[in-house]
Amino acid sequence: MNKKEIRALRRPFIRELFRDNRFNLCMTVLAALLAAAGALTISWLIKEVADLISGDSPFGMGTLLLIAGGGIALYVIAWSLDSAFLTEFRTKAVKQYREYVFSRLMEKGIQAFSGENSSLYISALSNDVGTIEKDFIGQLQSVIQVGLTFIGALGLMLWYSPMLTLVAFGFSLLPIVVSVILGDRAAKAEKAVSDKKEIYTGMLKDALTGFSVIKSFKAEKNMARLHDDSNRAAAAASKTREKVNVHVGYASGIAGGILQFGVFFVAAALALSGKGGITAGTAIVFVQLLNYVLAPIQAFPVFFAGAKASFGLIGKLALALNKNIPDEGAHIEPHLNEGISVRDLGFAYEEGKPVLCGVDMEIRAGGCYALVGASGSGKSTILNLLMASSRDYQGGIFYDGTELKTVSAGSLYDLVSIIQQNVFVFNSTIRDNITLFSEFPDEEIDRAVQLSGLKKLIEEKGEAYLCGENGSGLSGGERQRISIARALLRKTPILFVDEATASLDAETSYGVLDAILRLDGYTRVIVTHDLDESILRRCTGLFALKNGTVSEQGTFEELMEEKGYFYSLFTVAQR
């Protein structure tokens, strides 16, 4: 993707910083204008006071003191405006940017997001936002003020001595060249820091998510080593960035010093020679005004480097959010009248390594079916494909005769809900976790609570009970029942259950599956490792998978009578 296309992608993100925020920005610009006017008034006063001493000023001391009071008043008004509007501008800009990024993230499809590293987005909404706020938004008002002061100072310099102004610009070439060279290095260094912090954030996320695995396998030292390696890489990138920033600061300072001394030396020489109409006051005010000419030469490169780095971070995020699989396809009604047909289904995650081959299944509407088989036989893959996790499969998947590839994902999600082994529970109330922060009538929530088996929990702890981070205040069975209640509240006619009881004890596992089997009127497909006879006998049909294909299918009694693959699985599981 070329630079023009990337700029087009990041443009709406940048717009969010200023959306409905221009009044606050205008007030800060007004404050900058008043502060610049105050600064220039003080500079003018310095010249007039110096000339007053030498007898060259047309103004008296009283007039100059009155003007000085006006200059200070300008500063006070600017201060008041900044106090009222600058913080509001910065806070609103960051808030709107984060909200826009998150809304765009929520628009991504499951297929697109599942193939990405979520650490990129965590870093973008934390580390990168901090950089954008500090180096772009945070510097914008001060740079505007510096720019306005620069224009005013340049005007005064031209008024006092065009010749000396040309000399000043000649000396200014050195700082400008230094800024251009070092500014690009600063932007690259900032991007490197973002990349390394993204990797570190991902590593930290993995370590915390897999904490129990690390402890149980006594891998603490190995994880500490990985953490330290990632941390050192991030620190090294930060060190390089700081070095570049130091180089930018000192190089700009030295170049600015040469500019200031050179102009003052020429001004002094002209004043002593009596040429060019340069008075002592003019020489002194040129030194004062050079500070305002020098300020943008020092500030702009740092700002432009920060802005360039910020735009680079925004561009990287915009590219990631743009990588989405369009939700194309036909709309289907959220009803299942006949059933789901799987015909000659084949699928491979890697070319040449098929996971499924020639799978045929008929799932009648309103029935309850179980997919059983050894680990790696393809059970969860089938369920994922039924949820449109990928369209790169061979054969066909039909919902009431409509091929899944022709159905929009959004339309499918109105038809299907899924309960997975790892239920995510938000650090909020039980009610919020059931409703996922949406509004539902109380009677519908009560129905979902009753059918999912959550009534006892709510009677004991109440709907307002805080579940803790990822449901740490709940048992595994309670989290699964919340997942069932969520699905019931959505009222989708199809319910997929993917190893929902894998981490539960036998009694809790039976309770969860029993609650699912009691859901009359729903079409249920259950992937389970738990070959509990009392559960399997109640299923409409079983599909026994072996090496990516359906080895046997039928009711529990039929498969047991065949004494084939399922019979062997079941017999071994009872030992």
C-alpha positions in Angstrom: 0.0 0.0 0.0 1.5 3.4 -1.0 1.8 6.5 1.1 -1.2 8.2 -0.4 -3.5 5.2 0.4 -2.2 5.1 4.0 -2.8 8.8 4.4 -6.4 8.2 3.2 -6.8 5.4 5.7 -5.6 7.4 8.7 -7.5 10.6 7.8 -10.7 9.6 9.6 -8.7 8.7 12.7 -7.1 12.1 12.8 -10.5 13.8 12.2 -11.7 12.2 15.4 -9.2 14.2 17.4 -10.9 17.4 16.2 -14.5 16.4 15.8 -16.8 18.7 17.8 -13.7 20.0 19.4 -12.9 22.9 17.1 -14.3 25.5 19.5 -12.0 24.4 22.3 -9.1 24.5 19.7 -10.1 28.0 18.6 -10.1 29.2 22.2 -6.7 27.8 22.7 -5.5 29.4 19.5 -7.0 32.7 20.7 -5.0 32.2 24.0 -1.9 31.6 21.9 -2.5 34.7 19.9 -2.9 36.8 23.1 0.1 35.3 24.6 2.1 36.0 21.5 0.9 39.6 21.5 1.9 39.9 25.1 5.4 38.5 24.4 5.9 40.9 21.5 4.7 43.8 23.5 7.3 43.0 26.2 10.0 42.8 23.4 9.0 46.1 22.0 9.1 47.6 25.5 12.7 46.3 25.9 13.8 48.2 22.9 12.0 51.4 23.9 13.4 51.3 27.4 16.9 50.8 26.0 16.4 53.7 23.6 14.8 55.8 26.3 18.0 55.5 28.3 20.1 56.6 25.3 17.6 59.3 24.5 16.3 57.8 21.2 12.7 56.8 22.3 9.7 59.1 21.6 7.8 57.7 24.6 8.0 58.6 28.2 8.4 56.3 31.2 4.7 56.6 32.2 3.5 55.6 28.7 5.8 52.6 28.7 4.6 51.4 32.1 1.0 51.7 30.9 1.8 49.6 27.8 3.7 47.1 30.0 0.5 46.7 32.1 -1.5 46.0 28.9 1.1 43.3 27.9 0.7 41.6 31.2 -3.1 41.8 30.9 -2.8 39.9 27.6 -0.9 37.1 29.3 -3.5 36.9 32.1 -6.4 36.6 29.6 -4.5 34.0 27.7 -3.9 32.1 30.9 -7.6 32.1 31.8 -8.5 30.9 28.3 -6.0 28.0 28.4 -7.2 27.0 31.9 -10.8 26.8 30.6 -10.3 25.2 27.2 -6.8 23.6 26.7 -7.4 20.7 29.0 -10.9 20.2 27.6 -9.4 20.1 24.1 -6.8 17.5 24.9 -9.1 15.3 27.0 -11.9 15.3 24.4 -9.5 14.6 21.5 -8.0 11.5 23.2 -11.5 10.3 24.4 -13.0 10.6 20.9 -9.9 8.9 19.3 -10.1 5.9 21.7 -13.9 5.6 21.2 -13.5 5.7 17.4 -10.7 3.1 17.4 -12.7 0.8 19.6 -15.8 1.1 17.5 -13.8 0.3 14.4 -12.3 -2.7 16.2 -15.7 -4.0 17.1 -16.6 -3.9 13.4 -14.0 -6.5 12.5 -15.3 -9.9 11.7 -14.4 -13.1 13.6 -12.5 -14.5 10.7 -10.3 -11.4 10.4 -9.7 -10.9 14.1 -8.9 -14.5 14.9 -5.9 -14.4 12.6 -4.4 -11.2 14.3 -2.3 -10.5 17.3 -4.6 -8.7 19.8 -1.5 -7.1 21.4 -1.3 -4.7 18.5 -4.7 -3.2 19.6 -3.9 -3.2 23.3 -0.7 -1.3 22.6 -2.5 1.0 20.2 -5.1 2.0 22.8 -2.6 2.3 25.7 1.1 3.0 24.8 0.4 4.6 21.4 -2.4 6.8 22.6 0.0 8.2 25.2 2.5 9.0 22.6 -0.1 10.7 20.4 -1.4 12.7 23.3 2.1 13.8 24.4 3.9 14.4 21.1 1.1 15.6 18.9 -2.0 16.8 20.7 -0.1 18.0 23.7 2.3 20.1 21.6 -0.2 21.5 19.2 -1.2 24.6 21.2 2.3 25.5 22.2 3.5 25.1 18.6 0.6 27.4 17.4 1.7 30.0 20.0 5.3 29.7 18.9 4.3 30.1 15.3 2.2 33.2 16.0 5.0 34.7 18.0 7.4 33.9 15.2 5.3 35.7 12.6 5.0 38.7 14.9 8.7 38.8 15.7 9.5 38.5 12.0 7.3 41.5 11.3 9.0 43.6 13.9 12.4 42.5 12.8 11.6 43.5 9.2 10.2 46.8 10.5 13.3 47.6 12.5 15.9 46.4 9.9 15.3 44.3 6.8 19.1 44.0 6.3 19.6 42.5 9.8 16.6 40.2 9.2 18.2 38.8 6.1 21.4 38.2 8.1 19.2 36.3 10.7 17.7 34.1 8.0 21.1 33.3 6.6 22.2 32.0 10.0 18.8 30.2 10.4 19.7 27.8 7.6 21.9 25.7 9.9 19.2 24.9 12.5 16.7 24.1 9.7 19.1 21.7 8.1 19.8 20.0 11.4 16.1 19.7 12.2 15.3 18.1 8.8 18.0 15.5 9.2 17.3 14.6 12.8 13.5 14.8 12.6 13.2 11.7 10.4 15.5 9.7 12.7 13.3 10.7 15.7 10.1 9.4 13.9 11.8 6.1 13.1 13.0 5.7 16.7 9.4 6.4 18.0 7.9 3.7 15.7 10.6 1.2 16.9 9.6 1.9 20.5 5.9 1.3 19.6 6.7 -2.0 17.9 8.8 -3.3 20.8 6.2 -2.3 23.3 3.6 -4.1 21.3 5.7 -7.3 21.5 6.2 -6.8 25.2 2.5 -6.2 25.8 1.7 -9.4 23.9 4.3 -11.4 26.0 2.9 -10.0 29.2 -0.7 -10.9 28.2 0.4 -14.5 27.4 2.2 -14.8 30.7 -0.8 -13.6 32.7 -3.4 -15.6 30.7 -1.3 -18.8 31.0 -0.3 -18.2 34.6 -1.7 -21.5 35.9 0.1 -23.4 33.1 3.4 -21.7 33.9 3.1 -22.6 37.6 2.0 -26.2 37.0 4.9 -26.9 34.6 7.4 -24.9 36.8 8.3 -22.7 33.9 8.7 -19.6 36.0 12.4 -19.1 35.1 11.8 -19.6 31.4 9.0 -17.1 31.4 11.1 -14.7 33.4 13.8 -15.0 30.8 11.4 -14.4 28.0 10.0 -11.4 29.8 13.4 -10.0 30.5 14.4 -10.5 26.8 11.3 -8.6 25.6 11.7 -6.0 28.3 15.4 -5.4 27.3 14.4 -5.0 23.7 11.7 -2.4 24.6 14.2 -0.7 26.9 16.9 -0.7 24.1 14.4 0.9 21.7 13.5 3.5 24.3 17.1 4.2 24.9 17.8 4.7 21.2 14.8 7.1 21.0 16.0 9.1 24.0 19.5 9.3 22.4 18.0 10.6 19.2 15.9 13.2 21.2 19.0 14.3 23.0 20.8 14.7 19.7 17.9 16.7 18.3 17.8 18.9 21.4 21.5 19.6 21.6 22.1 20.0 17.8 19.2 22.4 17.7 20.5 24.3 20.7 24.0 24.6 19.2 22.7 25.7 15.9 20.4 28.2 17.6 23.3 29.5 19.7 25.3 30.1 16.5 22.3 31.9 15.0 21.8 34.1 18.1 25.4 35.1 18.6 26.0 35.7 14.9 23.0 38.0 14.5 23.9 39.9 17.7 27.5 40.2 16.6 26.5 41.7 13.2 23.9 44.0 15.0 26.5 45.3 17.4 29.0 45.9 14.6 26.4 47.9 12.6 25.4 49.9 15.7 29.0 50.7 16.5 29.7 51.8 12.9 26.5 53.9 12.8 25.3 52.2 9.6 21.9 50.9 8.8 20.1 52.9 11.5 20.8 50.3 14.1 20.5 51.7 17.7 21.5 50.0 20.9 17.8 49.3 21.5 17.5 47.7 18.1 20.5 45.4 18.7 19.1 44.4 22.1 15.5 43.8 20.8 16.9 41.7 17.9 18.5 39.4 20.4 15.1 39.2 22.2 13.2 38.7 19.0 15.6 36.0 17.9 14.4 33.9 20.8 11.0 33.9 19.1 12.5 33.2 15.7 14.7 30.5 17.2 11.8 28.9 19.2 10.0 27.4 16.1 13.3 26.3 14.7 13.8 24.4 17.9 10.2 23.4 18.6 8.9 22.7 15.1 11.4 19.8 14.4 10.5 18.2 17.7 6.8 18.7 17.0 7.0 17.5 13.4 9.0 14.5 14.5 6.4 13.7 17.2 3.6 14.4 14.7 5.2 12.2 12.1 5.7 9.4 14.7 2.1 9.8 15.8 0.8 9.7 12.3 3.0 6.6 11.8 1.3 4.9 14.8 -2.1 5.9 13.6 -1.3 4.6 10.1 -0.2 1.3 11.5 -3.4 1.0 13.4 -5.5 2.1 10.4 -3.9 -0.6 8.3 -4.7 -3.3 10.8 -8.3 -2.2 11.2 -8.7 -2.0 7.4 -7.7 -5.7 7.1 -11.2 -7.0 7.5 -13.2 -9.6 5.6 -16.3 -7.9 4.3 -19.6 -9.3 5.7 -21.0 -10.1 2.4 -23.9 -12.4 1.6 -27.6 -12.8 1.7 -29.8 -12.2 4.7 -31.6 -15.2 6.1 -34.5 -15.3 8.6 -33.6 -16.3 12.2 -35.6 -19.5 11.9 -34.5 -23.1 11.3 -37.4 -25.0 9.7 -35.8 -28.1 8.2 -32.3 -28.4 9.5 -28.6 -28.2 8.8 -27.0 -30.4 6.1 -23.2 -31.0 5.9 -22.2 -32.6 2.6 -18.8 -34.0 1.7 -17.2 -31.3 3.9 -13.4 -31.0 3.6 -11.1 -28.5 5.3 -7.4 -27.9 6.0 -5.7 -25.2 8.1 -2.5 -25.8 6.1 -2.4 -26.9 2.5 -1.8 -30.6 2.1 -2.8 -31.3 5.7 -6.5 -32.0 5.7 -8.3 -31.8 9.1 -11.7 -32.9 7.7 -12.5 -35.1 4.7 -15.8 -36.1 3.3 -17.9 -35.3 6.3 -21.7 -35.9 5.9 -24.2 -34.9 8.6 -27.9 -34.3 8.8 -29.1 -32.2 11.8 -32.8 -31.9 12.0 -34.4 -28.8 13.4 -35.3 -29.1 17.1 -33.0 -32.1 17.7 -30.0 -32.5 20.0 -26.9 -34.0 18.5 -23.5 -34.9 20.0 -20.2 -34.9 18.2 -17.8 -37.4 19.9 -14.4 -38.7 19.1 -10.8 -38.6 20.2 -8.9 -35.4 20.5 -7.9 -34.0 17.1 -10.7 -35.9 15.3 -12.2 -32.6 14.0 -15.1 -32.0 16.3 -14.4 -28.4 17.2 -13.4 -27.6 13.6 -16.8 -28.7 12.3 -18.5 -26.5 14.9 -16.3 -23.5 14.0 -17.1 -24.0 10.3 -20.8 -24.1 11.1 -20.2 -20.7 12.8 -18.6 -19.4 9.5 -15.1 -19.1 11.0 -13.8 -19.8 7.5 -15.3 -20.0 4.0 -12.3 -21.9 2.6 -13.9 -25.3 2.9 -14.8 -27.9 0.3 -18.2 -29.5 0.0 -21.3 -27.7 1.4 -22.9 -26.5 4.6 -26.6 -25.8 4.2 -29.0 -24.0 6.6 -32.5 -24.9 5.4 -31.0 -25.5 1.9 -29.1 -22.2 1.8 -25.3 -22.6 1.4 -23.4 -21.0 4.3 -20.9 -19.3 2.0 -23.8 -17.2 0.5 -25.0 -16.0 4.0 -23.8 -12.9 5.7 -22.1 -13.5 9.0 -24.3 -10.9 10.7 -27.4 -12.7 9.5 -26.0 -16.1 10.7 -25.3 -14.7 14.2 -29.0 -13.9 14.5 -29.6 -17.7 13.9 -26.9 -19.2 16.0 -25.4 -18.9 19.5 -22.3 -20.8 20.8 -21.3 -21.9 24.3 -17.5 -22.5 24.5 -15.2 -24.1 27.0 -13.6 -20.8 27.9 -16.4 -18.5 28.9 -15.4 -14.9 29.2 -17.0 -13.2 32.1 -16.7 -9.4 32.5 -15.8 -7.8 35.8 -19.4 -6.7 36.4 -22.6 -7.9 37.8 -24.2 -11.2 37.1 -27.1 -9.4 35.4 -24.7 -7.4 33.2 -22.9 -10.6 32.2 -26.1 -12.3 31.3 -27.5 -9.4 29.2 -24.0 -8.2 28.0 -25.0 -4.7 29.1 -28.2 -4.6 26.9 -31.7 -4.0 28.1 -34.1 -6.9 28.3 -37.5 -7.3 30.0 -37.3 -8.8 33.5 -39.5 -11.7 32.5 -37.1 -12.7 29.7 -34.1 -12.5 32.0 -36.0 -14.6 34.6 -36.8 -17.2 31.9 -33.1 -17.4 30.9 -32.0 -17.7 34.5 -34.6 -20.4 35.2 -33.7 -22.5 32.2 -29.9 -22.2 32.6 -30.0 -23.2 36.2 -28.8 -19.9 37.6 -31.7 -19.3 39.9 -29.9 -20.8 42.9 -26.8 -18.6 42.4 -28.9 -15.4 42.1 -30.9 -16.3 45.2 -27.7 -16.7 47.1 -25.7 -13.8 45.8 -28.2 -11.5 44.0 -28.1 -10.1 40.4 -25.8 -7.3 41.5 -23.0 -9.6 42.6 -19.7 -8.6 41.0 -18.2 -11.6 39.2 -14.6 -10.5 39.4 -12.0 -10.3 36.7 -12.9 -13.0 34.1 -15.4 -14.4 36.5 -12.9 -15.1 39.3 -15.7 -14.9 41.9 -17.6 -17.7 40.2 -17.1 -21.4 39.8 -16.6 -23.1 36.4 -20.2 -24.4 36.4 -21.6 -21.0 37.3 -19.7 -19.3 34.4 -21.0 -21.9 32.0 -24.5 -21.4 33.2 -24.1 -17.6 32.5 -23.0 -18.5 29.0 -26.2 -20.6 28.5 -28.3 -17.8 29.9 -26.7 -15.4 27.4 -27.6 -17.7 24.5 -31.1 -18.2 25.7 -31.7 -14.5 26.1 -30.7 -14.0 22.4 -33.5 -16.4 21.5 -31.5 -17.9 18.6 -33.0 -21.2 17.5 -29.7 -22.9 17.2 -27.3 -23.5 20.1 -23.8 -24.9 19.6 -21.9 -26.2 22.6 -18.1 -26.7 22.2 -16.5 -28.7 25.0 -18.4 -26.5 27.5 -17.8 -29.1 30.3 -14.2 -30.0 29.6 -12.8 -28.4 32.7 -15.7 -29.2 35.1 -16.1 -32.0 37.5 -18.5 -34.9 36.7 -21.4 -33.6 38.8 -21.2 -30.0 37.5 -20.7 -31.3 33.9 -23.8 -33.4 34.2 -25.8 -30.4 35.5 -24.7 -28.1 32.7 -25.4 -30.7 29.9 -28.7 -31.6 31.6 -29.7 -27.9 31.4 -28.9 -27.8 27.7 -30.8 -31.0 27.0 -33.9 -29.6 28.7 -34.1 -26.7 26.2 -37.0 -27.9 24.1 -37.5 -26.1 20.8 -33.8 -25.4 20.2 -31.6 -27.2 17.7 -28.5 -28.2 19.7 -25.2 -29.5 18.6 -22.8 -30.5 21.4 -19.1 -31.3 21.1 -18.2 -33.3 24.2 -15.5 -35.5 25.5 -17.8 -36.6 28.3 -19.3 -39.9 27.3 -22.0 -40.0 30.0 -24.6 -42.6 29.1 -27.5 -40.8 30.7 -26.7 -37.7 28.6 -25.9 -39.5 25.3 -29.1 -41.6 25.5 -31.2 -38.4 25.4 -29.6 -37.1 22.2 -31.4 -37.3 18.9 -28.3 -38.6 17.3 -24.5 -39.1 17.7 -21.7 -38.5 15.2 -18.6 -40.4 16.0 -15.6 -38.7 14.3 -12.3 -40.4 13.5 -9.4 -38.9 11.6 -11.5 -36.0 10.3 -14.4 -38.0 9.0 -17.7 -39.3 10.4 -17.0 -43.0 11.2 -20.4 -43.8 12.6 -23.7 -42.0 13.2 -27.0 -43.0 14.8 -28.6 -43.1 18.3 -26.7 -44.2 21.3 -28.5 -47.6 21.2 -27.8 -48.1 17.5 -24.1 -47.4 17.8 -23.7 -49.6 20.9 -25.4 -52.4 19.0 -22.9 -52.0 16.1 -20.0 -52.6 18.5 -17.8 -50.5 16.3 -15.6 -47.4 16.8 -18.1 -45.6 19.2 -18.6 -48.8 21.2 -14.8 -48.9 21.7 -14.7 -45.2 22.7 -17.5 -45.6 25.2 -16.2 -48.8 26.7 -12.7 -47.3 27.3 -14.2 -44.1 28.8 -16.1 -46.2 31.5 -12.9 -47.8 32.9 
